Amino acid sequence: MKNLELYLDVKGIAITSQTPFLEFRGPEFPNYNLETFHKDLSDIIIKTGDVQKKSSNVKALMTHWIMTDHEPFKILSDHVENIIKYFYNNISTLNLEIFTSTCWGAIYEKGDYSKIHSHFPSLLSWVYYVKVTEKSSPIIFRDGYSYQ
């Protein structure tokens, strides 16, 4: 686990703090083959298409903000929530309510990017990569840390 500097700019007030960076590999589901799971996620994202029309911080194809009505997104969201609950139950005495407020899909092509942003007021955010190669761009954080 690595700590990243979290930076928020809320109505002109800059807030910085350290936040944990957790990594996990694709989940193994008893009744869902990981390859099929990834194909289903990809197919849903492609079928939904670029609903946001690059109007958000994501300057790439982006679905609706709430995709958990699709089974693979719901399964993934529940899995991530369980990881976060496990993590916080083992390092903290805080009684946090963990839930997914939004969950969307995006497809980045060459030249696509996301603007620097925060997910305020959410305390945590997560990213799950369905399909990447060695040539894929890394995720880059404000403090200069990148992850590939």
C-alpha positions in Angstrom: 0.0 0.0 0.0 1.2 3.5 -0.9 -0.1 6.8 0.4 -0.9 9.4 -2.1 -1.4 13.1 -1.4 -5.0 13.9 -1.8 -5.7 17.5 -3.0 -9.1 19.1 -3.0 -10.0 22.6 -4.1 -13.4 23.3 -2.7 -14.8 26.7 -3.5 -11.2 28.2 -3.5 -10.2 26.4 -0.3 -7.3 24.0 -0.8 -7.2 20.9 1.3 -4.4 18.3 1.2 -4.1 15.0 3.1 -2.6 11.6 2.7 -4.8 8.8 1.4 -4.1 5.1 0.9 -3.6 3.7 -2.6 -4.7 0.1 -2.8 -4.1 -2.3 -5.6 -6.0 -5.5 -6.4 -6.1 -7.8 -9.4 -9.3 -8.8 -11.1 -11.7 -10.6 -8.8 -12.3 -14.3 -9.2 -16.0 -15.1 -9.0 -17.2 -18.6 -8.5 -19.9 -18.4 -11.3 -18.3 -15.8 -13.5 -15.2 -16.5 -15.6 -12.9 -13.4 -15.5 -12.4 -13.3 -19.3 -16.2 -13.4 -19.8 -16.6 -10.8 -17.0 -14.2 -8.4 -18.8 -15.9 -9.0 -22.2 -19.3 -8.3 -20.6 -18.0 -5.0 -19.1 -16.5 -4.0 -22.4 -19.6 -4.9 -24.4 -21.8 -2.9 -22.1 -19.5 0.2 -22.3 -19.4 0.0 -26.1 -23.1 -0.6 -26.4 -23.9 2.3 -24.0 -21.5 4.6 -25.9 -20.4 8.1 -25.2 -23.4 9.4 -23.3 -21.4 12.2 -21.7 -20.0 13.6 -25.0 -16.8 14.7 -23.3 -18.7 17.1 -21.1 -17.2 15.8 -17.8 -13.5 15.7 -16.7 -13.2 12.5 -18.8 -12.3 13.5 -22.3 -13.0 10.0 -23.7 -16.0 7.8 -24.4 -17.9 7.8 -21.1 -21.1 6.0 -20.2 -23.9 7.1 -17.9 -22.8 8.0 -14.3 -24.7 5.1 -12.8 -24.0 1.8 -14.5 -24.7 -0.6 -11.5 -28.0 -1.5 -13.0 -25.9 -3.8 -15.3 -24.9 -7.0 -13.5 -21.1 -6.9 -14.2 -20.9 -3.3 -12.9 -22.9 -4.2 -9.8 -20.7 -7.3 -9.1 -17.5 -5.2 -9.5 -18.9 -2.4 -7.3 -19.9 -4.8 -4.6 -16.5 -6.5 -4.7 -14.7 -3.1 -4.4 -16.9 -2.1 -1.5 -16.1 -5.4 0.3 -12.3 -4.8 -0.2 -12.6 -1.2 1.2 -14.8 -2.5 4.2 -12.2 -5.2 5.0 -9.3 -2.6 4.7 -11.0 -0.1 7.0 -12.2 -2.7 9.5 -8.5 -3.8 9.9 -6.9 -0.4 10.2 -9.5 1.8 11.8 -12.1 2.0 14.5 -14.1 4.4 12.4 -17.6 3.2 11.6 -17.7 4.3 8.0 -20.7 3.7 5.7 -19.1 2.4 2.5 -21.1 2.6 -0.6 -20.7 3.4 -4.3 -22.4 6.7 -5.3 -21.5 6.5 -9.0 -19.9 3.9 -11.2 -19.3 4.4 -14.9 -17.3 3.0 -17.8 -14.9 4.8 -20.1 -12.8 3.9 -23.2 -9.7 5.9 -23.8 -8.2 6.0 -27.3 -5.0 7.7 -28.3 -5.2 11.4 -27.3 -8.0 10.9 -24.8 -7.4 12.0 -21.2 -9.0 13.1 -17.9 -8.6 16.5 -16.5 -7.1 16.9 -13.0 -10.1 16.5 -10.7 -11.3 15.2 -7.3 -14.4 13.2 -6.5 -15.4 15.5 -3.6 -17.3 14.9 -1.4 -16.4 11.2 -1.7 -13.6 10.1 0.5 -12.5 7.3 -1.8 -12.5 6.6 -5.5 -11.5 3.5 -7.5 -10.5 2.6 -11.0 -10.8 -0.9 -12.6 -9.0 -1.5 -15.9 -10.7 -4.0 -18.1 -8.3 -4.1 -20.9 -4.7 -2.7 -20.9 -1.5 -3.5 -22.6 2.2 -2.6 -21.9 1.7 0.3 -24.2 -1.3 1.7 -22.3 -0.8 5.1 -20.6 -0.5 5.0 -16.8 -2.9 6.6 -14.4 -1.2 9.8 -13.2 -1.9 11.5 -9.9 -1.4 15.1 -9.0 1.7 14.4 -6.8 3.5 13.0 -9.8 2.9 9.4 -8.9 1.9 7.2 -11.8 0.7 3.7 -11.9 0.7 1.3 -14.9 
